[in-house]
């Protein structure tokens, strides 16, 4: 197996896919990864491949990870590849039976003429295919060429959106996201550790927002809701994690200034934590995991991870968020006052919702997810024994 990444940078799709690669390796499949970019500058953060938590987890498990060495955002046409880059790609593809493409963006590379013919499984993680630049056209070209054997959709909303955009329904297979239930679980020691680290009193209600700084995440809405909630909850605490969620990000600083109308957020109650590699600790220390996205989401990993750690999910109705949250938390409109009220309602109802969160654990299991990926890949591989590329599954 060869997985092709656009790059290593903070985000749920890369975390999820890297966990899939690790799970397939645990099941006996030989895995390698090729990244188009070796360094990415985005969300006001320089992100080197070697510093990324997913890269480190993969290499620590013995998965070979290579890169074409590009820098994301550098000058030049990103769809034009040099001879040495294509040669490196061909070498990486040579001994692969099946290729996984993390989202459709790597197809700009895999569609290049002269590369080895291998069946490709494209892993789709959004619900807005029309908002992906030329990537949708690259996906359609790869399907027309017969290269794409299947597409994995992490959510029903993904499947529906891509089918509506013209992708044949028979290629689209839904495999819902799952997480490591041993890592993501309620844990009193972790809860205490986070609160001690940040100076948060044990009984204080905590809302966590885990997202990269991107327009689709609707950070201004979250911040306006945070201002309203901190005013109504004198002991409340707000945590923001992810790439770009630091005071060094001028765009975030401007958003905070606008939301709080030029005032500073309450001292000691508003925490910008940036990228954390211990999200199981952050979620265990929180009472609410919040999502305010306006578009693009499919099956947000933050909601699942937070739920499995005992935090109540409160989310806007985007992608499959409502299906994930219903029965476990609260779905809100895009209104800051409504969001703030929902956070307070979630804190008050956390104990009552705990049994429902516990009963849902098998539904969001990493084991179930990995088995589904393995079964689909095995079906694709079984058809590669034929002289030609497999027909769509």
C-alpha positions as CSV (number, residue, x, y, z in Angstrom):
1,X,0.0,0.0,0.0
2,X,1.1,3.5,-0.8
3,X,-0.7,6.5,0.7
4,X,-0.2,9.9,-1.0
5,X,-0.6,13.1,1.1
6,X,-0.7,16.6,-0.1
7,X,1.4,17.4,2.9
8,X,1.7,17.0,6.7
9,X,-0.2,19.8,8.4
10,X,-2.5,20.0,11.4
11,X,-6.1,18.8,10.6
12,X,-8.6,16.0,11.2
13,X,-8.3,14.4,7.8
14,X,-4.5,13.8,8.2
15,X,-4.9,12.6,11.7
16,X,-7.7,10.2,10.7
17,X,-5.9,8.9,7.6
18,X,-2.6,8.4,9.4
19,X,-4.5,6.3,12.0
20,X,-5.9,4.2,9.2
21,X,-2.4,3.6,7.8
22,X,-1.2,2.6,11.3
23,X,-4.2,0.3,11.7
24,X,-3.7,-1.4,8.4
25,X,-0.1,-1.9,9.2
26,X,-1.1,-3.5,12.5
27,X,-3.3,-5.9,10.4
28,X,-0.3,-7.0,8.4
29,X,-0.4,-4.8,5.3
30,X,2.9,-3.2,4.2
31,X,2.4,0.6,4.2
32,X,4.4,3.5,2.8
33,X,3.5,7.2,2.6
34,X,4.6,9.8,0.0
35,X,4.0,13.5,0.7
36,X,4.0,16.0,-2.1
37,X,5.1,18.8,0.3
38,X,7.8,18.6,2.9
39,X,6.8,21.9,4.5
40,X,3.5,23.8,4.6
41,X,2.9,27.4,5.6
42,X,-0.8,27.9,6.5
43,X,-3.0,29.0,9.3
44,X,-0.3,31.4,10.2
45,X,1.9,28.5,11.1
46,X,5.1,27.0,9.6
47,X,4.6,23.2,9.6
48,X,7.6,21.0,8.8
49,X,6.8,17.4,8.0
50,X,9.4,16.1,10.5
51,X,7.8,18.1,13.3
52,X,4.3,16.8,12.6
53,X,2.7,14.4,15.1
54,X,1.3,12.1,12.4
55,X,4.7,11.9,10.7
56,X,6.3,11.0,14.0
57,X,3.7,8.3,14.8
58,X,4.0,6.8,11.3
59,X,7.8,6.6,11.3
60,X,7.9,5.4,14.9
61,X,5.7,2.4,13.8
62,X,8.1,1.6,11.0
63,X,6.1,3.2,8.1
64,X,8.4,4.6,5.5
65,X,7.6,8.3,4.8
66,X,9.1,10.1,1.8
67,X,8.5,13.6,0.3
68,X,8.9,15.3,-3.0
69,X,10.4,18.2,-0.9
70,X,8.1,20.9,-2.1
71,X,7.0,23.9,0.1
72,X,3.3,24.6,0.0
73,X,2.6,28.1,-1.2
74,X,5.9,28.5,-3.1
75,X,5.9,30.1,-6.5
76,X,5.2,28.0,-9.6
77,X,2.3,26.0,-10.9
78,X,1.5,23.4,-8.3
79,X,0.1,21.0,-11.0
80,X,3.4,21.0,-12.9
81,X,5.9,18.4,-11.7
82,X,9.6,18.0,-12.6
83,X,11.3,15.0,-14.0
84,X,13.0,14.1,-10.7
85,X,9.7,14.5,-8.9
86,X,7.9,12.2,-11.3
87,X,10.8,9.7,-11.0
88,X,10.5,9.7,-7.2
89,X,6.8,9.2,-7.5
90,X,7.2,6.3,-9.9
91,X,9.7,4.6,-7.5
92,X,7.3,4.9,-4.6
93,X,4.4,3.5,-6.7
94,X,6.4,0.6,-8.2
95,X,5.8,-2.0,-5.5
96,X,2.3,-0.8,-4.5
97,X,-0.7,-2.9,-5.2
98,X,-3.2,-0.2,-4.3
99,X,-2.8,3.5,-3.7
100,X,-4.7,5.6,-1.2
101,X,-5.0,9.3,-2.0
102,X,-5.7,11.4,1.1
103,X,-8.4,13.6,-0.3
104,X,-8.5,14.4,-4.0
105,X,-5.7,17.0,-4.1
106,X,-2.9,14.4,-4.7
107,X,-4.6,13.3,-7.9
108,X,-2.9,16.3,-9.6
109,X,0.3,14.2,-9.1
110,X,-1.2,10.8,-9.7
111,X,-2.8,11.8,-12.9
112,X,0.5,12.7,-14.5
113,X,1.3,10.7,-17.7
114,X,3.9,8.0,-17.5
115,X,3.4,6.9,-13.9
116,X,2.8,3.2,-13.1
117,X,-0.8,2.2,-13.5
118,X,-2.2,1.3,-10.1
119,X,-5.8,1.3,-8.8
120,X,-6.4,4.3,-6.6
121,X,-8.8,4.6,-3.6
122,X,-9.6,8.2,-3.0
123,X,-10.4,9.1,0.7
124,X,-12.8,12.0,0.8
125,X,-13.2,14.1,4.0
126,X,-15.4,17.1,3.1
127,X,-18.9,17.9,2.1
128,X,-18.2,20.8,-0.3
129,X,-16.5,19.3,-3.5
130,X,-17.2,22.4,-5.5
131,X,-15.1,24.4,-3.0
132,X,-11.9,22.5,-3.6
133,X,-10.4,24.4,-6.5
134,X,-9.3,22.1,-9.4
135,X,-9.3,19.0,-7.2
136,X,-12.8,17.9,-8.3
137,X,-11.8,18.1,-11.9
138,X,-8.7,16.0,-11.1
139,X,-11.0,13.4,-9.5
140,X,-13.3,13.3,-12.5
141,X,-10.3,13.0,-14.8
142,X,-8.9,10.1,-12.8
143,X,-12.3,8.4,-12.9
144,X,-12.7,8.9,-16.6
145,X,-9.2,7.4,-17.0
146,X,-10.2,4.3,-15.1
147,X,-7.6,4.9,-12.4
148,X,-10.0,5.3,-9.5
149,X,-11.3,2.0,-8.2
150,X,-13.3,3.4,-5.2
151,X,-13.8,6.5,-3.1
152,X,-14.1,6.3,0.7
153,X,-16.5,8.9,2.1
154,X,-16.2,9.5,5.8
155,X,-19.8,10.7,6.1
156,X,-23.2,10.4,4.4
157,X,-23.0,14.1,3.6
158,X,-19.8,13.5,1.7
159,X,-21.3,10.8,-0.4
160,X,-24.4,12.9,-1.2
161,X,-22.3,15.9,-2.1
162,X,-19.9,14.1,-4.4
163,X,-22.7,12.2,-6.1
164,X,-24.5,15.5,-6.7
165,X,-21.3,16.9,-8.1
166,X,-21.2,14.1,-10.7
167,X,-19.2,11.3,-9.1
168,X,-20.7,7.9,-9.9
169,X,-22.6,6.6,-6.9
170,X,-21.3,3.1,-7.3
171,X,-17.8,4.4,-6.6
172,X,-18.7,6.0,-3.3
173,X,-18.4,3.9,-0.1
174,X,-19.2,5.4,3.3
175,X,-16.9,4.4,6.1
176,X,-17.7,6.6,9.2
177,X,-14.8,8.0,11.2
178,X,-13.6,6.2,14.3
179,X,-11.1,6.8,17.1
180,X,-8.9,4.9,19.5
181,X,-11.3,4.2,22.4
182,X,-8.4,3.5,24.8
183,X,-6.8,6.8,24.1
184,X,-10.0,8.8,24.0
185,X,-12.0,8.0,27.1
186,X,-13.1,9.8,30.3
187,X,-10.2,10.0,32.7
188,X,-10.2,11.8,36.0
189,X,-6.4,12.0,36.2
190,X,-6.2,13.7,32.8
191,X,-9.0,16.0,33.7
192,X,-7.1,17.1,36.8
193,X,-3.8,17.4,34.9
194,X,-5.1,19.8,32.3
195,X,-6.8,22.0,35.0
196,X,-3.7,22.1,37.1
197,X,-1.6,23.0,34.0
198,X,-3.9,25.9,33.1
199,X,-4.8,27.0,36.6
200,X,-8.5,26.1,36.1
201,X,-10.4,25.3,39.3
202,X,-11.9,21.8,39.3
203,X,-15.6,22.8,39.3
204,X,-15.2,25.5,36.6
205,X,-17.1,24.7,33.4
206,X,-14.8,24.4,30.4
207,X,-15.6,24.7,26.7
208,X,-13.0,23.6,24.2
209,X,-12.8,24.6,20.5
210,X,-10.4,22.3,18.5
211,X,-9.9,23.5,15.0
212,X,-7.4,25.0,12.6
213,X,-7.7,28.7,11.9
214,X,-9.8,28.5,8.7
215,X,-12.8,30.4,7.3
216,X,-15.0,27.3,7.3
217,X,-14.5,26.9,11.0
218,X,-16.4,30.2,11.6
219,X,-14.0,31.4,14.3
220,X,-15.8,34.8,14.6
221,X,-19.1,33.0,15.6
222,X,-17.2,31.0,18.2
223,X,-15.6,34.1,19.7
224,X,-18.9,36.0,19.8
225,X,-20.5,33.0,21.6
226,X,-17.5,32.8,23.9
227,X,-17.9,36.5,24.9
228,X,-21.6,36.0,25.7
229,X,-21.0,32.8,27.6
230,X,-18.1,34.1,29.7
231,X,-20.3,37.0,30.7
232,X,-23.2,34.7,31.7
233,X,-20.9,32.1,33.4
234,X,-18.6,33.9,35.8
235,X,-16.5,30.8,36.4
236,X,-16.5,29.6,32.8
237,X,-13.3,28.8,30.9
238,X,-12.7,28.8,27.1
239,X,-9.9,26.8,25.4
240,X,-8.9,27.2,21.7
241,X,-6.6,24.6,20.1
242,X,-5.2,24.0,16.7
243,X,-3.0,25.5,14.0
244,X,-3.2,29.3,14.1
245,X,-4.9,29.4,17.5
246,X,-2.2,31.5,19.1
247,X,-1.7,35.1,20.0
248,X,1.0,35.1,17.2
249,X,-1.7,34.9,14.6
250,X,-2.7,38.5,13.7
251,X,-5.9,37.4,12.0
252,X,-7.1,35.6,15.1
253,X,-6.1,38.6,17.2
254,X,-8.2,40.8,15.0
255,X,-11.2,38.4,15.3
256,X,-10.8,38.4,19.1
257,X,-10.7,42.2,19.1
258,X,-13.9,42.4,17.0
259,X,-15.8,39.8,19.0
260,X,-14.9,41.4,22.3
261,X,-15.5,44.9,21.0
262,X,-11.9,46.0,21.7
263,X,-11.8,44.7,25.2
264,X,-9.5,42.0,26.4
265,X,-11.1,38.6,27.1
266,X,-11.4,37.9,30.9
267,X,-7.9,37.3,32.3
268,X,-7.2,33.7,33.1
269,X,-10.4,32.4,31.5
270,X,-9.6,32.5,27.8
271,X,-6.7,30.2,26.7
272,X,-5.1,30.1,23.2
273,X,-3.2,26.7,23.2
274,X,-2.1,26.3,19.6
275,X,-1.4,22.8,18.3
276,X,-1.6,20.2,21.1
277,X,-0.3,16.7,20.8
278,X,-2.3,15.5,23.9
279,X,-5.9,16.2,22.8
280,X,-7.1,13.2,24.9
281,X,-6.0,15.3,27.9
282,X,-7.6,18.5,26.6
283,X,-10.9,16.8,25.9
284,X,-10.9,14.9,29.3
285,X,-10.5,18.3,31.0
286,X,-13.4,19.9,29.2
287,X,-17.2,19.8,29.7
288,X,-18.2,20.8,26.2
289,X,-16.6,20.3,22.8
290,X,-17.8,23.1,20.5
291,X,-18.0,23.3,16.7
292,X,-19.3,26.4,14.9
293,X,-18.4,25.6,11.3
294,X,-20.5,27.1,8.5
295,X,-19.6,24.8,5.6
296,X,-17.3,22.0,4.4
297,X,-17.4,19.7,7.4
298,X,-18.2,16.0,6.9
299,X,-17.7,14.0,10.2
300,X,-15.7,16.3,12.4
301,X,-13.1,14.3,14.4
302,X,-13.2,16.9,17.2
303,X,-16.8,16.0,18.0
304,X,-16.1,12.3,18.1
305,X,-12.9,12.5,20.1
306,X,-14.4,15.0,22.6
307,X,-17.6,12.9,23.1
308,X,-15.5,9.8,23.7
309,X,-13.7,11.7,26.5
310,X,-16.9,12.7,28.1
311,X,-17.3,16.2,26.8
312,X,-20.8,17.1,25.5
313,X,-20.8,18.0,21.8
314,X,-22.5,21.3,20.8
315,X,-22.3,21.9,17.0
316,X,-23.9,23.7,14.1
317,X,-25.8,21.7,11.5
318,X,-23.1,21.1,8.9
319,X,-22.1,17.8,7.2
320,X,-22.9,14.8,9.4
321,X,-22.5,16.9,12.6
322,X,-26.2,16.7,13.5
323,X,-26.3,12.9,13.1
324,X,-23.2,12.6,15.3
325,X,-24.5,15.0,18.0
326,X,-28.2,14.0,18.2
327,X,-28.9,12.1,21.4
328,X,-25.4,13.0,22.7
329,X,-25.5,16.8,22.7
330,X,-27.0,19.9,21.1
331,X,-27.3,21.2,17.6
332,X,-27.4,25.0,17.3
333,X,-28.2,27.7,14.7
334,X,-25.5,30.1,13.6
335,X,-26.3,32.6,16.3
336,X,-23.9,33.4,19.1
337,X,-26.5,33.9,21.9
338,X,-28.1,30.5,21.0
339,X,-24.6,28.8,20.9
340,X,-23.8,30.3,24.3
341,X,-27.1,29.1,25.8
342,X,-26.5,25.7,24.4
343,X,-23.0,25.5,26.1
344,X,-24.6,26.3,29.5
345,X,-27.4,23.7,28.8
346,X,-24.7,21.1,27.9
347,X,-22.7,21.8,31.1
348,X,-25.9,21.4,33.2
349,X,-26.9,18.2,31.4
350,X,-23.4,16.6,31.2
351,X,-24.1,14.0,33.9
352,X,-27.4,13.0,32.4
353,X,-25.9,12.6,29.0
354,X,-23.0,10.4,30.2
355,X,-24.8,7.1,29.7
356,X,-25.7,7.9,26.1
357,X,-22.1,8.9,25.3
358,X,-20.9,5.6,26.9
359,X,-23.4,3.5,24.8
360,X,-22.2,5.2,21.6
361,X,-18.6,4.1,22.0
362,X,-18.7,1.0,19.7
363,X,-20.3,3.1,17.0
364,X,-17.3,5.4,16.9
365,X,-14.7,2.6,17.3
366,X,-11.4,2.8,15.4
367,X,-11.5,-1.1,15.2
368,X,-14.7,-1.0,13.2
369,X,-13.3,1.7,10.9
370,X,-10.0,-0.1,10.2
371,X,-11.8,-3.3,9.4
372,X,-14.1,-1.5,6.9
373,X,-11.1,0.1,5.2
374,X,-9.2,-3.3,5.1
375,X,-12.3,-5.0,3.6
376,X,-12.7,-2.4,0.8
377,X,-8.9,-2.5,0.0
378,X,-8.9,-6.3,-0.1
379,X,-11.8,-6.2,-2.7
380,X,-9.9,-3.7,-4.8
381,X,-6.7,-5.7,-4.6
382,X,-8.5,-8.9,-5.5
383,X,-9.5,-7.4,-8.8
384,X,-6.0,-6.3,-9.6
385,X,-5.1,-9.9,-10.6
386,X,-6.9,-9.2,-13.8
387,X,-4.8,-7.8,-16.7
388,X,-6.7,-4.5,-16.7
389,X,-7.6,-2.1,-13.9
390,X,-10.6,-3.1,-11.8
391,X,-14.1,-2.1,-12.6
392,X,-15.7,0.2,-10.1
393,X,-16.9,-1.6,-7.0
